[in-house]
Amino acid sequence: VKRDVQTPFVVELEVLDGHEPATQRLLGRAVHERDFLAPGVRREPVRAGRVRATLFLPPEPGPFPGIVDILGAGGGLLEYRASLLAGKGFAVMALAYYNYEDLPKSMENLHLEYFEEAVNYLLNHPQVKGPGVGLLGISKGGELCLSMASFLKGITAAVIINGSVARVGGNLHYKGEILPPVGLNQNRVKITKDGFVDIVEVLNSPLEGPDQKSFIPVERAECPFLFLVGQDDHNWKSEFYANEASKRLQAHGKAKPQVICYPGTGHYIEPPYFPLCPASLHTLVGTPVIWGGEPRAHARAQVDAWQQLQTFFHKHLSGEKGTIPAKL
C-alpha cells in the first residue's frame, strides 16, 4: 500500500533470459512511475475537533461533490484512493477512525458521533457542495459506511465494497443506541493447503437467533446504494450480505440497490492496476489469512468497479465528470 501519495509509486520492470538464477541474462529494464496526485490536486490535512483526516480537492474552482472515504480494519490514515478520486472531480476526505494519532487504539467500541462530525465538517467546507455527501467504504469501512448511511443525516449516496451488513468486532454506539457485534465460531476456521487461514465461515449469520440484533438497520437509510462484490471473497460472505441488504431495503419500501458481482474476485477490490493481494496478515485475527481472487478476473474487476463507482457518484452527487488525465 502506498502511504505517501505525494511521491510517485515507482515500479522497476526487468526482462530476463531464462528462469534459472545462475543463467539469467538481463534483456531489458524499464522504470514505470504511477502518480497518485493528478496535476493541481490539493492536499489539506484535517485536524478539526476530533476529526483526523486528509482532504483532497480538484484543481478547478469549486465547490465539488464531497465523498468520505473509509478503508478497512488496518487502521491509520491511508490516502491513496482519496487522492486518485479527487482527480475525477470530487472533494474526497480520507478519514482515519482508529490507531492514528490520538484516536482510539482499537475498534472494540466505536461511536458514530465521530463519523457524524466528519460528515458535518465536509458539508460545511466552502469547497464542498451539498445538500449531502457520498460515502465510499471497503471491508470494515464498508460496514461503517452502511451504518453511517443508516443512522446519520446528510448522506446522499453510498458505495459499499465487500462490506458486512452486520456489525463486526465490537459495539457500535450512537445517541444511546448500541448495535452489538455478530457472533463467531472459531471452530469454523479452515487451513488451506498452503498453510493460510480461511475465515470465510467464521461469522454467524445475522439472520438467526440473537445475532439478528447485529444487522445494520439499512431500512433507515435515505440514500441510494451501490454494492460492489467479489464473489471469491474469503474474508466474509460479501455477496450474501449485499443481497440481504437489498432484500431488507425493498421489504421496507426502499429502492432496490445496485449490486454488481464480480466472479473470481477477492476481498480487496482496489483502484485499477493495484496488484492482487491473495493473502496477508489480518490485523484482528493476528495470522495470515486468504482474501481470495484470481489475478486476471480480479484485475478486470478493479478496472470496472472504479468506473462504476465514479458513474454512481456523478449521478447521485450531481457532480460533473472531471477531465484531468490520470496515470492510475
DARA-V608064 format. One record per residue. RES is the residue in one small letter. SS is DSSP state (H for helix, E for strand, L for the rest). Layout:
res=RES ss=SS
res=RES ss=SS
This chain:
res=v ss=L
res=k ss=L
res=r ss=L
res=d ss=L
res=v ss=L
res=q ss=L
res=t ss=L
res=p ss=L
res=f ss=E
res=v ss=E
res=v ss=E
res=e ss=E
res=l ss=E
res=e ss=E
res=v ss=E
res=l ss=E
res=d ss=E
res=g ss=L
res=h ss=L
res=e ss=L
res=p ss=H
res=a ss=H
res=t ss=H
res=q ss=L
res=r ss=E
res=l ss=E
res=l ss=E
res=g ss=E
res=r ss=E
res=a ss=E
res=v ss=E
res=h ss=E
res=e ss=E
res=r ss=E
res=d ss=L
res=f ss=L
res=l ss=L
res=a ss=L
res=p ss=L
res=g ss=L
res=v ss=L
res=r ss=E
res=r ss=E
res=e ss=E
res=p ss=E
res=v ss=E
res=r ss=E
res=a ss=E
res=g ss=L
res=r ss=L
res=v ss=E
res=r ss=E
res=a ss=E
res=t ss=E
res=l ss=E
res=f ss=E
res=l ss=E
res=p ss=L
res=p ss=L
res=e ss=L
res=p ss=L
res=g ss=L
res=p ss=L
res=f ss=E
res=p ss=E
res=g ss=E
res=i ss=E
res=v ss=E
res=d ss=E
res=i ss=E
res=l ss=L
res=g ss=L
res=a ss=L
res=g ss=L
res=g ss=L
res=g ss=L
res=l ss=L
res=l ss=L
res=e ss=L
res=y ss=H
res=r ss=H
res=a ss=H
res=s ss=H
res=l ss=H
res=l ss=H
res=a ss=H
res=g ss=L
res=k ss=L
res=g ss=L
res=f ss=E
res=a ss=E
res=v ss=E
res=m ss=E
res=a ss=E
res=l ss=E
res=a ss=L
res=y ss=L
res=y ss=L
res=n ss=L
res=y ss=L
res=e ss=L
res=d ss=L
res=l ss=L
res=p ss=L
res=k ss=L
res=s ss=L
res=m ss=L
res=e ss=L
res=n ss=E
res=l ss=E
res=h ss=E
res=l ss=H
res=e ss=H
res=y ss=H
res=f ss=H
res=e ss=H
res=e ss=H
res=a ss=H
res=v ss=H
res=n ss=H
res=y ss=H
res=l ss=H
res=l ss=H
res=n ss=H
res=h ss=L
res=p ss=L
res=q ss=L
res=v ss=E
res=k ss=E
res=g ss=E
res=p ss=E
res=g ss=E
res=v ss=E
res=g ss=E
res=l ss=E
res=l ss=E
res=g ss=E
res=i ss=E
res=s ss=L
res=k ss=H
res=g ss=H
res=g ss=H
res=e ss=H
res=l ss=H
res=c ss=H
res=l ss=H
res=s ss=H
res=m ss=H
res=a ss=H
res=s ss=H
res=f ss=H
res=l ss=L
res=k ss=L
res=g ss=L
res=i ss=E
res=t ss=E
res=a ss=E
res=a ss=E
res=v ss=E
res=i ss=E
res=i ss=E
res=n ss=L
res=g ss=L
res=s ss=L
res=v ss=L
res=a ss=E
res=r ss=L
res=v ss=L
res=g ss=L
res=g ss=L
res=n ss=E
res=l ss=E
res=h ss=E
res=y ss=E
res=k ss=L
res=g ss=L
res=e ss=E
res=i ss=E
res=l ss=E
res=p ss=L
res=p ss=L
res=v ss=L
res=g ss=L
res=l ss=E
res=n ss=L
res=q ss=H
res=n ss=H
res=r ss=H
res=v ss=L
res=k ss=E
res=i ss=E
res=t ss=L
res=k ss=L
res=d ss=L
res=g ss=L
res=f ss=L
res=v ss=E
res=d ss=E
res=i ss=L
res=v ss=L
res=e ss=L
res=v ss=L
res=l ss=E
res=n ss=L
res=s ss=L
res=p ss=L
res=l ss=L
res=e ss=L
res=g ss=H
res=p ss=H
res=d ss=H
res=q ss=H
res=k ss=H
res=s ss=H
res=f ss=E
res=i ss=L
res=p ss=L
res=v ss=H
res=e ss=H
res=r ss=H
res=a ss=L
res=e ss=L
res=c ss=L
res=p ss=E
res=f ss=E
res=l ss=E
res=f ss=E
res=l ss=E
res=v ss=E
res=g ss=E
res=q ss=L
res=d ss=L
res=d ss=L
res=h ss=L
res=n ss=L
res=w ss=L
res=k ss=L
res=s ss=H
res=e ss=H
res=f ss=H
res=y ss=H
res=a ss=H
res=n ss=H
res=e ss=H
res=a ss=H
res=s ss=H
res=k ss=H
res=r ss=H
res=l ss=H
res=q ss=H
res=a ss=H
res=h ss=L
res=g ss=L
res=k ss=L
res=a ss=L
res=k ss=L
res=p ss=L
res=q ss=E
res=v ss=E
res=i ss=E
res=c ss=E
res=y ss=E
res=p ss=L
res=g ss=L
res=t ss=L
res=g ss=L
res=h ss=L
res=y ss=L
res=i ss=L
res=e ss=L
res=p ss=L
res=p ss=L
res=y ss=L
res=f ss=L
res=p ss=L
res=l ss=L
res=c ss=L
res=p ss=L
res=a ss=E
res=s ss=E
res=l ss=E
res=h ss=L
res=t ss=L
res=l ss=L
res=v ss=L
res=g ss=L
res=t ss=L
res=p ss=E
res=v ss=E
res=i ss=E
res=w ss=L
res=g ss=L
res=g ss=L
res=e ss=L
res=p ss=H
res=r ss=H
res=a ss=H
res=h ss=H
res=a ss=H
res=r ss=H
res=a ss=H
res=q ss=H
res=v ss=H
res=d ss=H
res=a ss=H
res=w ss=H
res=q ss=H
res=q ss=H
res=l ss=H
res=q ss=H
res=t ss=H
res=f ss=H
res=f ss=H
res=h ss=H
res=k ss=H
res=h ss=H
res=l ss=L
res=s ss=L
res=g ss=L
res=e ss=L
res=k ss=L
res=g ss=L
res=t ss=L
res=i ss=L
res=p ss=L
res=a ss=L
res=k ss=L
res=l ss=L
